[in-house]
Amino acid sequence: MSSNLTSPTFFSIALKYSLHRSAFGVSKMYKDILTMCWSIKEVNKNLTDRKSISEYSIKYLKNACSDLAGIMRKMAKSMPDETLEVVDKTGNKKRIALKDVAEMLYDTRKIMELNLIDNVGDWAKARMDAAGGK
């Protein structure tokens, strides 16, 4: 008589649960990335409209980019071969490893030059859609 813990049914249920949890966690990370990209773009867009809070906005942008870099670093560890296609302001395309993108998110010049926030957001949306997330 086999134990319930060693039965094929138990393992298939455990595997399905594990995959569901993993997919949910990754899907949530993509949603977090999309939310952060949206927030960064909105604050940046409103920066020139509100001179009185521009110092706060600049500090927020630096912290948000740092947080986004942290999430991208986690993604790079779980997907070491993953690259992000970057389209710069001139329309040139190149592929950059996620770990390198994470480091670039600390460099304002790179963020602007490579349009990183839009490109990271586009990547996250495509990955989330491919994973079946909404």
Backbone as CSV, one residue per row, in Angstrom:
resi,resn,N_x,N_y,N_z,CA_x,CA_y,CA_z,C_x,C_y,C_z
1,MET,0.837,-1.169,0.000,0.000,0.000,0.000,0.884,1.235,0.000
2,SER,0.647,2.146,-0.915,1.515,3.317,-1.017,0.983,4.466,-0.176
3,SER,1.902,5.243,0.326,1.566,6.411,1.135,0.984,7.495,0.236
4,ASN,0.104,8.302,0.788,-0.457,9.420,0.029,0.620,10.398,-0.415
5,LEU,1.690,10.510,0.372,2.748,11.460,0.045,3.622,10.997,-1.112
6,THR,3.588,9.726,-1.431,4.410,9.223,-2.537,3.574,8.840,-3.746
7,SER,2.297,9.040,-3.697,1.449,8.666,-4.815,1.650,9.635,-5.981
8,PRO,1.477,9.130,-7.208,1.623,9.997,-8.383,0.646,11.169,-8.348
9,THR,-0.540,10.949,-7.812,-1.528,12.024,-7.729,-1.026,13.146,-6.839
10,PHE,-0.434,12.801,-5.687,0.085,13.819,-4.787,1.150,14.670,-5.483
11,PHE,2.074,13.991,-6.184,3.139,14.733,-6.855,2.605,15.620,-7.969
12,SER,1.623,15.153,-8.719,1.086,15.985,-9.795,0.349,17.195,-9.226
13,ILE,-0.360,17.002,-8.114,-1.035,18.133,-7.464,-0.001,19.112,-6.922
14,ALA,1.047,18.587,-6.279,2.095,19.453,-5.739,2.795,20.214,-6.853
15,LEU,3.054,19.545,-7.991,3.711,20.196,-9.108,2.831,21.298,-9.686
16,LYS,1.545,21.011,-9.862,0.632,22.027,-10.381,0.592,23.226,-9.442
17,TYR,0.530,22.968,-8.128,0.506,24.052,-7.152,1.788,24.868,-7.228
18,SER,2.915,24.174,-7.330,4.216,24.843,-7.409,4.302,25.711,-8.662
19,LEU,3.874,25.162,-9.808,3.910,25.927,-11.048,2.974,27.119,-10.984
20,HIS,1.798,26.931,-10.387,0.847,28.034,-10.249,1.439,29.137,-9.400
21,ARG,2.053,28.770,-8.286,2.665,29.770,-7.410,3.791,30.494,-8.133
22,SER,4.614,29.757,-8.867,5.723,30.372,-9.586,5.207,31.318,-10.659
23,ALA,4.227,30.874,-11.430,3.670,31.719,-12.486,3.035,32.962,-11.884
24,PHE,2.344,32.798,-10.759,1.717,33.943,-10.117,2.777,34.921,-9.645
25,GLY,3.862,34.410,-9.057,4.929,35.277,-8.555,5.597,36.047,-9.675
26,VAL,5.877,35.375,-10.775,6.499,36.040,-11.913,5.528,37.040,-12.522
27,SER,4.280,36.643,-12.665,3.274,37.548,-13.209,3.151,38.799,-12.345
28,LYS,3.208,38.623,-11.034,3.147,39.775,-10.128,4.366,40.667,-10.321
29,MET,5.535,40.067,-10.533,6.735,40.876,-10.772,6.575,41.707,-12.040
30,TYR,6.014,41.118,-13.092,5.796,41.871,-14.321,4.830,43.026,-14.069
31,LYS,3.769,42.756,-13.304,2.815,43.818,-12.970,3.489,44.915,-12.160
32,ASP,4.344,44.536,-11.214,5.076,45.522,-10.414,5.973,46.370,-11.308
33,ILE,6.644,45.740,-12.252,7.512,46.471,-13.175,6.687,47.445,-14.007
34,LEU,5.561,46.987,-14.533,4.687,47.866,-15.322,4.195,49.049,-14.501
35,THR,3.806,48.791,-13.262,3.324,49.862,-12.389,4.429,50.872,-12.115
36,MET,5.623,50.378,-11.835,6.734,51.280,-11.559,7.091,52.107,-12.801
37,CYS,7.107,51.486,-13.964,7.407,52.229,-15.194,6.364,53.310,-15.431
38,TRP,5.098,52.971,-15.253,4.022,53.950,-15.420,4.213,55.107,-14.439
39,SER,4.490,54.788,-13.190,4.666,55.803,-12.162,5.844,56.727,-12.476
40,ILE,6.951,56.143,-12.882,8.139,56.936,-13.228,7.818,57.885,-14.382
41,LYS,7.122,57.378,-15.400,6.775,58.228,-16.548,5.838,59.357,-16.144
42,GLU,4.853,59.053,-15.282,3.902,60.078,-14.844,4.590,61.166,-14.014
43,VAL,5.434,60.768,-13.088,6.138,61.750,-12.260,7.060,62.588,-13.137
44,ASN,7.756,61.948,-14.063,8.651,62.679,-14.960,7.866,63.655,-15.831
45,LYS,6.709,63.231,-16.316,5.869,64.080,-17.160,5.391,65.305,-16.388
46,ASN,5.045,65.121,-15.132,4.518,66.213,-14.318,5.603,67.054,-13.649
47,LEU,6.840,66.657,-13.800,7.951,67.341,-13.138,8.029,68.813,-13.530
48,THR,7.885,69.120,-14.784,8.002,70.508,-15.238,6.769,71.330,-14.884
49,ASP,5.639,70.686,-14.656,4.409,71.408,-14.332,4.393,71.939,-12.904
50,ARG,5.133,71.314,-12.034,5.040,71.642,-10.606,6.419,71.950,-10.031
51,LYS,6.869,73.163,-10.201,8.195,73.566,-9.730,8.330,73.411,-8.216
52,SER,7.249,73.640,-7.482,7.325,73.611,-6.017,7.653,72.232,-5.459
53,ILE,7.332,71.184,-6.184,7.639,69.835,-5.685,8.689,69.125,-6.525
54,SER,9.421,69.888,-7.337,10.394,69.253,-8.229,11.493,68.527,-7.461
55,GLU,11.931,69.047,-6.317,12.961,68.366,-5.530,12.449,67.006,-5.047
56,TYR,11.204,66.979,-4.580,10.586,65.720,-4.147,10.463,64.760,-5.330
57,SER,10.062,65.283,-6.482,9.885,64.446,-7.672,11.198,63.837,-8.120
58,ILE,12.268,64.610,-8.092,13.578,64.096,-8.488,14.012,62.989,-7.536
59,LYS,13.803,63.209,-6.245,14.146,62.179,-5.256,13.304,60.917,-5.492
60,TYR,12.010,61.099,-5.777,11.130,59.959,-6.058,11.641,59.187,-7.280
61,LEU,11.991,59.903,-8.338,12.454,59.252,-9.561,13.713,58.425,-9.307
62,LYS,14.650,58.979,-8.541,15.874,58.234,-8.223,15.561,56.972,-7.432
63,ASN,14.691,57.097,-6.427,14.322,55.931,-5.615,13.555,54.900,-6.435
64,ALA,12.643,55.356,-7.276,11.849,54.438,-8.094,12.739,53.687,-9.083
65,CYS,13.682,54.383,-9.697,14.600,53.713,-10.629,15.476,52.715,-9.888
66,SER,15.870,53.057,-8.663,16.662,52.139,-7.844,15.845,50.893,-7.497
67,ASP,14.584,51.079,-7.124,13.703,49.945,-6.821,13.480,49.080,-8.060
68,LEU,13.273,49.739,-9.186,13.078,49.012,-10.446,14.339,48.211,-10.792
69,ALA,15.495,48.799,-10.552,16.758,48.088,-10.795,16.846,46.839,-9.923
70,GLY,16.389,46.944,-8.679,16.390,45.786,-7.785,15.508,44.662,-8.298
71,ILE,14.339,44.996,-8.793,13.435,43.987,-9.351,14.062,43.369,-10.600
72,MET,14.660,44.204,-11.438,15.282,43.687,-12.659,16.470,42.780,-12.321
73,ARG,17.189,43.092,-11.248,18.292,42.240,-10.813,17.770,40.864,-10.408
74,LYS,16.634,40.845,-9.683,16.018,39.562,-9.297,15.599,38.778,-10.541
75,MET,15.016,39.474,-11.493,14.593,38.804,-12.722,15.811,38.242,-13.453
76,ALA,16.912,38.990,-13.472,18.131,38.541,-14.151,18.690,37.281,-13.509
77,LYS,18.566,37.164,-12.189,19.060,35.962,-11.507,18.211,34.745,-11.858
78,SER,16.907,34.949,-12.005,16.039,33.819,-12.316,16.019,33.512,-13.817
79,MET,16.432,34.473,-14.652,16.471,34.281,-16.106,17.803,34.815,-16.638
80,PRO,18.912,34.117,-16.348,20.240,34.652,-16.683,20.494,34.877,-18.177
81,ASP,19.801,34.161,-19.032,20.020,34.312,-20.477,19.061,35.311,-21.123
82,GLU,18.151,35.870,-20.333,17.142,36.789,-20.870,17.774,38.123,-21.252
83,THR,17.360,38.628,-22.394,17.803,39.953,-22.835,16.589,40.820,-23.109
84,LEU,16.831,42.086,-23.137,15.777,43.053,-23.401,16.155,43.792,-24.672
85,GLU,15.242,43.848,-25.617,15.524,44.603,-26.831,15.299,46.072,-26.531
86,VAL,16.326,46.858,-26.767,16.271,48.286,-26.481,16.239,49.039,-27.793
87,VAL,15.284,49.932,-27.899,15.199,50.816,-29.053,15.544,52.205,-28.537
88,ASP,16.650,52.758,-29.027,17.063,54.071,-28.531,16.282,55.182,-29.228
89,LYS,16.584,56.412,-28.862,15.856,57.571,-29.401,15.986,57.704,-30.919
90,THR,17.069,57.162,-31.488,17.268,57.247,-32.937,16.653,56.079,-33.689
91,GLY,16.077,55.117,-32.952,15.428,53.978,-33.575,16.306,52.749,-33.742
92,ASN,17.558,52.834,-33.302,18.453,51.672,-33.387,18.080,50.649,-32.331
93,LYS,18.163,49.357,-32.698,17.817,48.277,-31.779,19.057,47.508,-31.373
94,LYS,19.094,47.091,-30.103,20.132,46.173,-29.640,19.581,45.404,-28.441
95,ARG,20.192,44.259,-28.169,19.759,43.411,-27.060,20.738,43.580,-25.912
96,ILE,20.193,43.744,-24.710,21.016,43.948,-23.517,20.554,42.969,-22.447
97,ALA,21.498,42.327,-21.781,21.185,41.386,-20.700,20.461,42.117,-19.569
98,LEU,19.528,41.417,-18.912,18.752,42.037,-17.832,19.639,42.581,-16.718
99,LYS,20.714,41.856,-16.395,21.590,42.340,-15.322,22.236,43.662,-15.709
100,ASP,22.536,43.855,-16.985,23.111,45.116,-17.450,22.057,46.225,-17.453
101,VAL,20.829,45.875,-17.810,19.740,46.848,-17.765,19.551,47.330,-16.324
102,ALA,19.609,46.399,-15.376,19.456,46.761,-13.966,20.497,47.793,-13.553
103,GLU,21.728,47.613,-13.981,22.793,48.570,-13.638,22.583,49.908,-14.343
104,MET,22.088,49.863,-15.569,21.856,51.100,-16.327,20.759,51.961,-15.703
105,LEU,19.869,51.339,-14.929,18.779,52.099,-14.307,19.257,53.053,-13.213
106,TYR,20.536,52.993,-12.884,21.128,53.953,-11.937,21.748,55.147,-12.671
107,ASP,21.811,55.078,-13.983,22.478,56.106,-14.785,21.437,56.904,-15.575
108,THR,21.213,58.142,-15.164,20.197,58.984,-15.797,20.437,59.126,-17.295
109,ARG,21.688,59.274,-17.679,22.020,59.437,-19.093,21.615,58.189,-19.888
110,LYS,21.906,57.009,-19.337,21.537,55.753,-20.017,20.016,55.591,-20.073
111,ILE,19.345,55.970,-19.005,17.880,55.876,-18.976,17.292,56.682,-20.122
112,MET,17.782,57.888,-20.290,17.262,58.771,-21.336,17.733,58.314,-22.726
113,GLU,19.014,58.040,-22.857,19.608,57.670,-24.144,18.979,56.423,-24.739
114,LEU,18.721,55.419,-23.888,18.182,54.145,-24.362,16.685,54.003,-24.130
115,ASN,16.069,55.087,-23.656,14.621,55.068,-23.422,14.252,53.850,-22.552
116,LEU,15.040,53.643,-21.492,14.947,52.403,-20.713,13.591,52.168,-20.072
117,ILE,12.971,53.194,-19.530,11.699,52.977,-18.820,10.649,52.431,-19.784
118,ASP,10.534,53.019,-20.964,9.568,52.512,-21.954,9.927,51.101,-22.406
119,ASN,11.215,50.868,-22.647,11.644,49.550,-23.115,11.459,48.474,-22.050
120,VAL,11.739,48.791,-20.790,11.517,47.827,-19.705,10.019,47.542,-19.569
121,GLY,9.205,48.590,-19.643,7.755,48.410,-19.562,7.221,47.554,-20.703
122,ASP,7.706,47.796,-21.915,7.277,46.995,-23.073,7.681,45.537,-22.901
123,TRP,8.904,45.311,-22.414,9.382,43.950,-22.172,8.503,43.240,-21.143
124,ALA,8.218,43.924,-20.029,7.410,43.315,-18.963,6.002,42.995,-19.469
125,LYS,5.426,43.896,-20.256,4.080,43.657,-20.778,4.078,42.452,-21.714
126,ALA,5.065,42.364,-22.575,5.142,41.228,-23.506,5.326,39.917,-22.750
127,ARG,6.180,39.910,-21.731,6.423,38.702,-20.936,5.165,38.314,-20.157
128,MET,4.483,39.297,-19.596,3.277,39.019,-18.830,2.184,38.458,-19.747
129,ASP,2.032,39.057,-20.928,1.045,38.562,-21.893,1.369,37.131,-22.325
130,ALA,2.654,36.859,-22.544,3.078,35.508,-22.946,2.829,34.489,-21.835
131,ALA,2.902,34.941,-20.583,2.673,34.049,-19.451,1.173,33.903,-19.149
132,GLY,0.355,34.636,-19.887,-1.091,34.541,-19.687,-1.606,35.437,-18.579
133,GLY,-0.789,36.380,-18.121,-1.216,37.297,-17.058,-2.036,38.435,-17.611
134,LYS,-2.778,39.078,-16.719,-3.603,40.226,-17.129,-3.355,41.381,-16.224
